[in-house]
């Protein structure tokens, strides 16, 4: 059980406080309710660009990292299609430094041409190195538009193409900041050995005077129900032929999300999984194979991916894969197998929650979903799942007309 307190400032900033008596460290985590899904299709990559711009300095702080490091801390951030998350870890007695830095950049980010050009160059270089010049790097740049036809999940967090970032203007950047980076669109968590009244006083002092702003309405196009199998083959200089099967699944708040999570573990999480045993260990068709879910807030994906062994044809593997999946759908799994899956999930969750930072980040995320206490309720949801739940969910998801396939074919002499 992760205990926490919740309060809200008059300007709309939601605050969670998690008390931990066992550590001299503290965490300040700030989640902004903005991700790549909130971008315009002709101006993508802005959420990710802002992840970098927020470290470029504010009106009163020329270098965010330097100030935090002088206080014995470190910081980082990440962007997804759904959220942007910033976190600071530092000694608890220096927490005011982190609160000062986070409040200053929320209130008055420095919009300078120099900062924009520096961070624009960083993002463009990242686009090239991670997505264009790396084996399998552009898989999701190609796969997302095949899977999603209407919903903004059809582009990756980095953006649809480099030109959108290259052409970003100062007015574009300022408008994006004004829309999404305000107290009403943020959730902040403090974790550490403090008392609640001290936390309230500090939050009011550092954030209370920031103008409220307006939480933007999110009206996204709904993805139409897929009714036919989709397939795309791309050729790249990669060491092995690779495959990516994506099946549409429920949104994050649905009970089916948890059922599909266990379903993916059963199919391809470890060496004891169905796909691994049949297609790698027994038939030796693949060098690797995995199944996982994307964890998206809106309708997500159950993905089966891996690499073929040398000499194995895509058609041979495809036939064998669907045979395994069809056999899987013939009858529910045993209670014993399901209990083993639940134990693994519980163990992984308990291990993750040993870290103070993970607790703070997860509290913010569950609060965004509707209630921070959801972090404590997941166990009961998983425990309530039956073999029949997984069986019926699998029947609903794993079908050809609900599937998209991307094949990455290795060019001759690829290293």
C-alpha positions as CSV (number, residue, x, y, z in Angstrom):
1,X,0.0,0.0,0.0
2,X,1.4,3.4,-1.0
3,X,0.0,6.1,1.3
4,X,-0.4,9.6,0.0
5,X,-2.1,12.9,0.6
6,X,-3.8,15.0,-2.0
7,X,-4.6,18.7,-2.2
8,X,-5.0,21.4,-4.9
9,X,-3.8,24.9,-5.1
10,X,-6.2,27.7,-6.0
11,X,-4.6,28.0,-9.4
12,X,-5.6,24.4,-10.2
13,X,-2.2,22.6,-9.6
14,X,-3.0,19.1,-8.3
15,X,-0.5,18.0,-5.6
16,X,0.2,14.6,-4.2
17,X,2.4,14.0,-1.2
18,X,3.9,10.6,-0.4
19,X,5.8,10.4,3.0
20,X,8.8,8.1,3.2
21,X,10.6,8.0,6.5
22,X,13.3,5.7,5.3
23,X,15.3,7.8,2.9
24,X,17.3,11.1,3.1
25,X,16.4,11.8,-0.6
26,X,13.4,13.5,-2.1
27,X,11.6,13.5,-5.4
28,X,9.7,16.2,-7.2
29,X,7.8,14.9,-10.1
30,X,5.8,17.1,-12.5
31,X,3.5,15.5,-15.0
32,X,2.0,17.7,-17.7
33,X,-1.1,16.4,-19.4
34,X,0.3,16.8,-22.9
35,X,1.7,14.3,-25.4
36,X,2.2,13.8,-29.1
37,X,-1.6,13.0,-29.4
38,X,-2.3,16.7,-28.6
39,X,-0.3,18.1,-31.6
40,X,-1.6,19.3,-34.9
41,X,-0.9,16.8,-37.7
42,X,1.0,19.5,-39.6
43,X,3.1,20.5,-36.6
44,X,4.2,17.3,-34.8
45,X,7.1,16.6,-32.5
46,X,6.3,19.7,-30.3
47,X,5.7,17.8,-27.1
48,X,9.1,16.2,-27.4
49,X,10.7,19.4,-28.4
50,X,9.4,21.0,-25.2
51,X,10.9,18.2,-23.1
52,X,14.2,19.6,-24.3
53,X,13.2,23.3,-24.2
54,X,12.2,23.1,-20.6
55,X,15.9,22.4,-19.7
56,X,17.1,25.4,-21.8
57,X,16.6,27.9,-19.0
58,X,13.9,30.2,-17.6
59,X,13.8,33.9,-17.0
60,X,15.7,33.6,-13.6
61,X,17.6,30.4,-14.3
62,X,20.1,30.2,-17.2
63,X,21.0,26.5,-16.7
64,X,18.5,24.1,-15.0
65,X,20.9,21.2,-14.6
66,X,23.7,23.2,-13.1
67,X,21.5,24.6,-10.3
68,X,20.1,21.2,-9.4
69,X,23.6,19.5,-9.5
70,X,24.9,22.2,-7.1
71,X,22.2,21.0,-4.7
72,X,23.3,17.4,-5.1
73,X,20.5,16.4,-7.4
74,X,19.8,15.2,-10.9
75,X,16.9,15.5,-13.2
76,X,15.5,14.1,-16.4
77,X,12.3,13.9,-18.4
78,X,10.4,11.8,-20.9
79,X,7.6,12.3,-23.5
80,X,5.1,9.8,-24.8
81,X,2.1,10.0,-27.0
82,X,0.1,10.7,-23.9
83,X,2.1,12.7,-21.3
84,X,5.3,14.7,-20.6
85,X,7.0,14.0,-17.3
86,X,9.8,15.8,-15.5
87,X,11.5,14.6,-12.4
88,X,14.1,15.8,-9.9
89,X,15.9,13.6,-7.3
90,X,17.9,15.3,-4.6
91,X,18.7,15.4,-0.9
92,X,15.5,16.2,1.0
93,X,17.0,19.2,2.8
94,X,17.5,20.8,-0.6
95,X,14.0,20.3,-2.0
96,X,13.4,24.0,-2.2
97,X,15.9,24.1,-5.1
98,X,13.9,21.6,-7.1
99,X,10.6,23.4,-6.3
100,X,12.1,26.8,-7.3
101,X,13.4,25.4,-10.6
102,X,10.1,23.7,-11.5
103,X,8.0,26.7,-10.6
104,X,10.3,29.1,-12.4
105,X,10.1,27.2,-15.7
106,X,6.4,26.7,-15.4
107,X,5.9,30.4,-14.9
108,X,8.5,31.9,-17.1
109,X,10.3,29.7,-19.6
110,X,13.0,31.6,-21.4
111,X,11.9,31.9,-25.0
112,X,15.2,32.9,-26.7
113,X,16.2,32.2,-30.3
114,X,19.4,30.7,-29.1
115,X,17.6,28.2,-26.8
116,X,15.2,27.3,-29.6
117,X,18.0,26.7,-32.1
118,X,20.1,24.7,-29.7
119,X,17.2,22.4,-28.7
120,X,15.9,22.2,-32.3
121,X,19.4,20.9,-33.3
122,X,19.4,18.4,-30.5
123,X,16.0,17.0,-31.5
124,X,16.9,16.9,-35.2
125,X,20.1,15.0,-34.4
126,X,18.2,12.6,-32.2
127,X,15.7,12.0,-35.0
128,X,18.6,11.1,-37.3
129,X,20.5,9.0,-34.9
130,X,17.7,7.1,-33.2
131,X,15.2,6.8,-35.9
132,X,16.9,7.1,-39.3
133,X,20.4,5.8,-38.8
134,X,19.8,2.9,-36.5
135,X,18.7,-0.6,-37.5
136,X,15.0,-1.0,-37.0
137,X,14.9,2.7,-35.9
138,X,12.1,3.8,-38.2
139,X,9.9,0.8,-37.6
140,X,7.2,2.8,-35.7
141,X,7.5,5.8,-38.0
142,X,6.2,3.4,-40.7
143,X,4.0,1.2,-38.5
144,X,1.9,3.8,-36.7
145,X,0.3,5.2,-39.9
146,X,-0.6,1.6,-41.0
147,X,-2.3,0.9,-37.7
148,X,-4.0,4.2,-36.9
149,X,-5.8,6.0,-39.7
150,X,-7.5,8.8,-37.7
151,X,-6.3,8.9,-34.2
152,X,-3.1,11.0,-33.6
153,X,-1.3,7.9,-32.4
154,X,-0.6,7.6,-36.1
155,X,2.6,9.6,-35.6
156,X,5.5,8.9,-33.2
157,X,6.5,11.1,-30.3
158,X,9.5,12.3,-32.2
159,X,7.2,13.6,-34.9
160,X,6.2,12.6,-38.4
161,X,9.2,14.1,-40.1
162,X,12.2,16.4,-39.4
163,X,10.7,19.3,-41.3
164,X,8.0,19.9,-38.6
165,X,10.8,20.7,-36.1
166,X,13.0,22.5,-38.6
167,X,10.1,24.8,-39.4
168,X,8.9,25.4,-35.9
169,X,8.7,29.2,-35.2
170,X,9.0,31.1,-32.0
171,X,5.3,31.9,-32.2
172,X,4.5,28.1,-32.6
173,X,6.6,27.4,-29.5
174,X,5.1,30.1,-27.4
175,X,1.5,29.1,-28.3
176,X,2.2,25.5,-27.4
177,X,3.6,26.5,-24.0
178,X,0.7,28.8,-23.2
179,X,-1.8,26.1,-24.1
180,X,-0.3,23.2,-22.1
181,X,2.2,24.3,-19.6
182,X,0.2,25.8,-16.8
183,X,-0.9,24.7,-13.3
184,X,-4.3,23.6,-14.4
185,X,-2.7,21.1,-16.8
186,X,-0.2,19.7,-14.3
187,X,0.1,17.2,-11.5
188,X,3.0,17.4,-9.0
189,X,4.1,14.8,-6.5
190,X,6.5,15.3,-3.7
191,X,7.9,12.1,-2.1
192,X,10.2,12.1,0.9
193,X,10.5,12.5,4.6
194,X,8.4,15.6,5.2
195,X,5.2,16.5,7.0
196,X,2.1,17.5,5.2
197,X,1.9,21.1,6.5
198,X,5.5,21.8,5.4
199,X,4.7,20.5,1.9
200,X,1.6,22.6,1.7
201,X,3.6,25.7,2.8
202,X,6.3,25.1,0.3
203,X,3.9,24.4,-2.6
204,X,2.0,27.6,-1.9
205,X,5.2,29.6,-1.7
206,X,6.7,28.4,-4.9
207,X,3.6,27.7,-7.1
208,X,0.7,29.6,-5.5
209,X,1.3,32.8,-7.4
210,X,1.5,31.2,-10.9
211,X,-1.6,32.2,-13.0
212,X,-4.1,29.4,-13.3
213,X,-4.4,29.2,-17.0
214,X,-6.9,27.0,-18.7
215,X,-6.9,23.3,-19.0
216,X,-7.3,22.7,-22.8
217,X,-10.2,20.6,-24.0
218,X,-9.1,17.4,-25.6
219,X,-11.3,16.4,-28.5
220,X,-9.5,13.7,-30.6
221,X,-10.8,11.9,-33.6
222,X,-11.8,8.4,-32.7
223,X,-10.1,5.5,-34.6
224,X,-12.6,3.6,-36.7
225,X,-13.0,-0.1,-36.0
226,X,-10.6,-2.0,-38.1
227,X,-12.3,-4.5,-40.4
228,X,-9.5,-5.9,-42.6
229,X,-6.0,-7.2,-42.2
230,X,-3.3,-4.6,-43.2
231,X,0.3,-5.4,-44.2
232,X,3.4,-3.4,-45.1
233,X,6.9,-4.6,-46.1
234,X,9.9,-2.3,-45.9
235,X,13.4,-3.1,-46.9
236,X,16.3,-1.9,-44.7
237,X,20.0,-2.5,-43.9
238,X,19.3,-4.6,-40.9
239,X,21.0,-7.8,-39.6
240,X,17.9,-10.0,-39.7
241,X,14.3,-10.0,-41.1
242,X,11.9,-8.7,-38.4
243,X,8.2,-8.8,-37.9
244,X,5.7,-6.7,-36.0
245,X,2.1,-7.8,-35.5
246,X,-0.2,-5.3,-33.9
247,X,-3.7,-6.0,-32.6
248,X,-6.0,-3.2,-31.4
249,X,-6.9,-3.4,-27.7
250,X,-8.8,-1.4,-25.1
251,X,-8.0,2.0,-23.6
252,X,-5.9,2.2,-20.4
253,X,-8.9,2.8,-18.0
254,X,-10.8,-0.3,-19.2
255,X,-10.7,-3.5,-17.1
256,X,-9.7,-5.3,-20.4
257,X,-6.4,-3.5,-20.2
258,X,-5.3,-5.6,-17.3
259,X,-6.7,-8.8,-18.9
260,X,-4.7,-8.1,-22.1
261,X,-1.6,-7.4,-20.0
262,X,-1.8,-11.0,-18.6
263,X,-2.6,-12.2,-22.1
264,X,0.5,-10.7,-23.5
265,X,2.6,-12.2,-20.7
266,X,1.2,-15.6,-21.4
267,X,1.9,-15.3,-25.1
268,X,5.4,-13.9,-25.1
269,X,6.9,-12.5,-22.0
270,X,9.5,-15.1,-21.0
271,X,11.0,-18.4,-22.0
272,X,8.0,-20.2,-20.6
273,X,5.6,-18.4,-22.9
274,X,3.6,-20.0,-25.6
275,X,5.3,-18.2,-28.6
276,X,8.8,-18.8,-27.3
277,X,8.4,-22.5,-26.6
278,X,6.7,-23.2,-29.9
279,X,8.4,-20.9,-32.4
280,X,11.9,-20.6,-31.0
281,X,12.6,-23.6,-28.8
282,X,10.7,-26.3,-30.7
283,X,10.5,-25.1,-34.4
284,X,13.5,-22.8,-34.3
285,X,11.9,-20.3,-36.6
286,X,12.9,-17.2,-34.7
287,X,16.0,-15.7,-33.1
288,X,13.7,-13.8,-30.7
289,X,10.0,-13.2,-30.1
290,X,8.1,-11.1,-27.6
291,X,4.6,-10.0,-26.9
292,X,3.7,-6.8,-25.0
293,X,1.1,-4.1,-24.8
294,X,1.8,-0.4,-25.5
295,X,0.1,1.0,-22.3
296,X,-1.5,3.8,-24.2
297,X,-4.2,5.9,-22.5
298,X,-6.5,5.7,-25.5
299,X,-7.0,2.5,-27.4
300,X,-3.6,0.7,-27.5
301,X,-2.0,-2.3,-29.0
302,X,-1.1,-5.8,-28.2
303,X,2.2,-6.3,-30.2
304,X,4.0,-9.5,-31.2
305,X,7.5,-8.8,-32.5
306,X,10.8,-10.5,-33.1
307,X,13.4,-11.6,-35.7
308,X,13.5,-14.6,-37.9
309,X,16.3,-17.1,-38.0
310,X,18.5,-17.1,-41.1
311,X,16.9,-18.9,-44.0
312,X,13.3,-18.8,-42.6
313,X,10.7,-17.3,-44.9
314,X,8.1,-14.8,-43.7
315,X,5.3,-17.0,-45.0
316,X,6.6,-20.0,-43.1
317,X,6.8,-18.1,-39.9
318,X,3.4,-16.4,-40.4
319,X,1.6,-19.7,-40.9
320,X,3.3,-21.2,-37.8
321,X,2.4,-18.1,-35.7
322,X,-1.3,-18.2,-36.6
323,X,-1.4,-21.9,-35.8
324,X,-0.1,-21.2,-32.3
325,X,-2.6,-18.3,-31.8
326,X,-5.5,-20.4,-33.1
327,X,-4.6,-23.2,-30.7
328,X,-4.3,-20.7,-27.9
329,X,-7.9,-19.6,-28.6
330,X,-9.3,-23.2,-28.4
331,X,-9.8,-23.2,-24.6
332,X,-9.1,-21.2,-21.5
333,X,-5.8,-21.6,-19.7
334,X,-5.5,-23.4,-16.4
335,X,-5.9,-21.7,-13.1
336,X,-2.4,-22.8,-12.3
337,X,-0.9,-21.0,-15.3
338,X,-2.9,-17.9,-14.5
339,X,-1.8,-17.9,-10.9
340,X,1.8,-18.1,-12.1
341,X,1.3,-15.1,-14.3
342,X,-0.3,-13.1,-11.5
343,X,2.7,-13.9,-9.2
344,X,5.1,-12.6,-11.8
345,X,3.1,-9.4,-12.2
346,X,2.9,-8.9,-8.5
347,X,6.6,-9.5,-8.0
348,X,7.5,-7.1,-10.8
349,X,5.2,-4.4,-9.4
350,X,6.6,-4.7,-5.8
351,X,10.1,-4.6,-7.1
352,X,9.4,-1.4,-9.1
353,X,7.7,0.3,-6.2
354,X,10.8,-0.1,-4.0
355,X,12.1,3.0,-5.8
356,X,11.0,6.4,-4.5
357,X,11.0,7.9,-8.0
358,X,8.9,5.2,-9.5
359,X,6.3,5.7,-6.7
360,X,6.1,9.4,-7.4
361,X,5.8,9.0,-11.1
362,X,3.2,6.3,-10.8
363,X,1.1,8.3,-8.4
364,X,1.0,11.2,-10.8
365,X,0.1,8.9,-13.7
366,X,-2.8,7.3,-11.8
367,X,-4.0,10.7,-10.7
368,X,-4.1,11.6,-14.3
369,X,-6.2,8.5,-15.1
370,X,-8.7,9.7,-12.4
371,X,-7.4,8.7,-9.0
372,X,-3.9,8.3,-7.6
373,X,-5.2,5.5,-5.4
374,X,-5.5,3.4,-8.5
375,X,-1.9,2.5,-7.8
376,X,-3.1,0.5,-4.8
377,X,-6.1,-1.0,-6.5
378,X,-4.3,-2.7,-9.4
379,X,-3.5,-5.8,-7.4
380,X,-7.2,-6.5,-6.7
381,X,-8.0,-6.0,-10.4
382,X,-5.4,-8.5,-11.5
383,X,-6.5,-11.0,-8.8
384,X,-10.1,-10.9,-10.0
385,X,-9.1,-12.0,-13.5
386,X,-10.2,-15.5,-14.4
387,X,-9.1,-17.8,-17.2
388,X,-12.4,-17.1,-18.9
389,X,-11.7,-13.4,-18.9
390,X,-8.5,-13.9,-20.8
391,X,-10.1,-16.4,-23.1
392,X,-12.9,-14.1,-24.2
393,X,-10.6,-11.1,-24.5
394,X,-8.2,-13.1,-26.6
395,X,-11.0,-14.2,-28.9
396,X,-12.0,-10.6,-29.3
397,X,-8.6,-9.2,-30.0
398,X,-6.6,-11.9,-31.7
399,X,-8.2,-12.1,-35.1
400,X,-6.9,-11.4,-38.6
401,X,-9.2,-8.4,-39.3
402,X,-8.0,-6.7,-36.1
403,X,-4.3,-7.1,-37.1
404,X,-1.7,-5.0,-38.8
405,X,1.6,-6.5,-39.9
406,X,4.9,-4.8,-40.6
407,X,7.7,-6.9,-42.1
408,X,11.2,-5.5,-42.2
409,X,13.2,-7.3,-44.9
410,X,17.0,-7.3,-44.7
411,X,18.7,-6.0,-47.8
412,X,21.5,-8.2,-49.3
413,X,24.9,-7.7,-47.6
414,X,23.3,-5.8,-44.7
415,X,25.6,-5.8,-41.7
